[in-house]
Amino acid sequence: MPELPVLRARLSMLVCAMLLCQAVPARAHKSMPVPLAFWGGFATDVSSCQRMVGTAAALCGRTVWRARDRCLAAQLSGGTCDMTATDGVVSQAHVDALNAVDAQCAGDQPSTLSFASTFEIETDVDTFCQTLETAAVSAVYGPAVRSGIGVDDETVLRCTAAAARASTKLLRFAFSLRCRALDRVASVDLSPTQKTSAITTSTARIAHAQALLRGRLVAICPENDFVSVYGQGTAAFLTLIGKRADCLGGAAYVQDAVLCPAAVCGNGMQEAGEQCDDGNLVDGDGCHHDCTRE
């Protein structure tokens, strides 16, 4: 197996190629989110369009993350990754998502959902898929490509693999819950209290899933080891990953109850508007304290 410095250099180039070393775009739609109390209860054809928007965005995000995860995991363990094939999977996932939206949404359905047009929906879905890829890759694999981690090779490999598995499961579960709750609000004539209850229930279930996954993660990578590698605890890390479901809600559903949190420089996840985020606010290490590249 190659020495860790070699792996870091290889992974660093691979991550940079994947993320293009550029700032992450913000959400696309121009419309202000509609208050949840006044959003939803759409006609069948409109709610079907909305369901497809959420499903397409979530599927694209999961597919792209799995492809990048497999590639980076192979590199980290000393194997190889067919970047051309991986890029092809990523590109096709974007195309499939846009085609699915285009096939389901037409006429005045987008405007009823508070999107300017079908093109704006597609742009939002595409942007979400790209930002999810960047956020997940940077949060999970970022520490493995940085120098000065201060732990042995086995710990880095073990903790990164465990974090990747937990992230995959949490993203799948959280996306499903958020889509299910928002799709119900979109398709059924609910009272404001019932709408809020649907969102609150999904939030509680995501938090429960995070707690279960944290237990499994700590069993493989004890808390002290995780903090040594990632610079933060397992609970904070999984909360960051879980919030990607709120970004899905903010991108695919124009409502104000489930929105992507604002980017936080220094949390170890490259988010909208950031060129990098290495988990600290120290200059001179390639990532400036304001999360721009040095």
N, C-alpha and C positions, 0 to 999 in steps of 0.2 A: 504494500500500500504506500502511496506517496507520502512524504513528510507533510505535516500540517501546514507549514508556510507555503508549500507548493499547492496544496488544496485550496488554501485561502486565496492565493493569486488566481488560480483557475476559476474558483467560484466567484471571485470579485468581477472578473471579466465577463463571466456568464450572466451574473445578475445585472451588470451594467448593460449588457446586450439585450437582456429581456426587458429591462425597464427604460432603456434608451437614455438613461442618466438625465432625464428631463423632469421638469416640474409636472406634477399630476394635475390634470384638468379639473375644474370644478363642475358642478352639475350644469346641465344645459338648459333645461326649460326656463323660460323667462317669466312665466306666470307665478304670481304669489300663491303659496299654498292656501287652499280653501280650509276654513275652520272645520274640524271634524263634524261638528254638530250639523253643518249644512252640506256635507259631502256624502255621497252614497245614495243608495236606493234607486239606482239607475235601471233603465229598461234592459230587457234581456240581451239585446244585441250589444248595447254599450257595456254592460257588465262582462260580457264574453270577451270583448276587446280588452277591457281592463285586466281580466284574469290572464289573458295571453301575454300582456305586457309584463306583468309580474313574473309569470312562469318563464318567459323567454330570458328576462334579465337574470333570474336566479340560476337557470340552467347554464347560461353562458358563463356566469361567474364560477360555478362549481366545476364546469368542464375545464376552463382555463387554469384554475388553481390546481386541479388534479394533474394536468399535463406538466405544469411548471414544477410541482412538488416531486413528481416521479423523476424528472430530469435532474433537479438539484440534489435529491436524495442519492441518486446514482453517482453524481460527481463527488458528493461529500464522503461517500464510502469508498472512493477510489476507482469507481467504474467510469463508464462513458455515457454520454447522452447524445442522441441524434438531434441536434438543434434544429436542423431543417425540418425534420418530421414533427418535432414539438411545435415549431412555429406554424406548421401547416395545420395542426390540430387547433391551435389558438385562433388562427385566421378563420378556419371553418366554423368554429363556435360563434364567432361574431356574425358571420354571414348567415348561419342558421337562425340566430336570434332575430336578425333584421327581417329575414324572409318570413318568419313565423308571425311577426307583428304586421308586416305588410299584407299577409294573406287574411288576417283576422280583422284588422281595423281599417275602416273606410268611411267615406261620406262625412257626416258631422259627428261621428263617434269621438274622434280626438278632441274636438272643441267642447263637447259635452263633459269630457273628463278634465277639462281645463288645460289641455295641450293646444298649442297653436296649430299643429298639423301632424299628420302621420310622420313626416320627416323629423319633427321635433321629438316625437316618441322614440323613433329609431336612434336619434342622436343621444337621448338620455340613456337608453338601454346600452348602447355601445360605450358611452362614457362610464357608466356604472361598471360594466364588465372590465374595462381597462383599469379603473381605479381600484377595484377589488383585487385584481391581479397584483398591482403594485403594492398595495397595503399588506396583503397576506405574505407575499414573497419577502418584503423588507422586514416585516415583524418576525417571521419564523426563521428565515435563513440569514438575515442581516448580521447577527452576532457571530456566525460561523465564518464570515469573510473578513472580520476585523482583526487587527493585530492586538496583542496584549490582553487576551481574554483571561489569562491567569489560571486556567484549569488544564488538566491533562486531556489528551486527545479523546480518550474513551468517554469522558464526561460530556464533551462537546457533541460527539456523535450520538450518544444515548439521549441526551436532553433535547437535542434538535429533532431527532426522530420522534420522540414522544410528543413534543410540541406540535409537530406537523400532523400527527395522527389525531390529536385532540382538536386541532383547528379544523381539520376536514370534517370531523363528526359534528362539531359545534356549528359550523357554517351551514351544513346540510339541514340540521334540525332548526336552527334559528330562521333561515330563509323560509322553510316550510311553514313555520308558525306565523311569521309576519304576513306572508302571502295569504295564508288561510284566513287570518283575522281581517285583513283589509279587503280581501275578496268577498267575505261575508257582508261587511259593511257596504261594499259597492253594490251587491246584488239584492240585498234584503232591506225593506223599509223599516229601519230601526229607530228607536228614540235616541236622543243624545246620550242618555245614561247607558243604554244598551251598547252603543258604539264605544263609549269609553271603557265599559266593562270588557268588551272583546279585546281591546288593546291591552288593558291591564292584565288580563288573563294570559295573553301571549307573552307579555313581559315577565310575569312570574314564572312561567314554564321555561323560558329561556334561562332565567337566573338559576332555576333548579337544575337544568342540564349543565350549566357551567359548574355548579357545585359538584355534581357527580363526576364530570370529566376532570375537575381539579383533583379529586381523590385518586383517580386512575393515573393522572400525570405525576403526582407527587410520589406514588408508589414506585414509579420507574425512575423519576428524576427528583430526588428529595429537594425540599424548598431551598436549602442552602446552596445546593449545586445549581438549581435553576437561577437563583439570584446571581451567582457567580458568572453564569453564561449570559443571561439576558438583562441583568442590571435592574430587574424588577421581580416582584413575586408572581406566583402562578395565578392568583386571583386577578391581579391587575392586567396581566397578559391576556387571560381569557375574556375579560371584560372588553378589552380593545378589539379582540377578534369578534366577539358577539355583537358589538355595535355595528359591524358591517351589515347586519340585517336591518338596522335603522337607515343605513345609507341606501339599501335596496328600497325601503319604503319611501324615502325622500325622492328617489330618482324615478320610480315606476308609478307612484301614486301621488297626485298633487293634492295632498292634505297636510295638516299641520300637527298631527299627533305623533307621527313617527318620522323623524328627520335625522339626517346624517349629522353627527356631532361636529363641531368646529375642529379644525386641525389643531393639534397641540404639539408644538416643536419640542422635541426632547423626550417623547414617549416611545421612541424606538420603531414607530410605524410611519412610513412615508405617506402622507395624506395630501389632500387637495391643496395645491399652491406651493408645496414643498419640493425642493430638488433633491433632498436627502434628509435622513433623520437617523442618527447613529445612537440615539438614546441618551445623549448628554448635551450640555451647552458649552462645551470646551472648544476653543478654536485651535487651529494648527494640526488637526487630525484628518483633514480632507473634507469635513463637513462643518461649516461655520455655525456659530451659536444661534443664528437665525434660520438654520436649516437650508442654507444655500451652499452650493459646492464651492470649495476653495480652489 
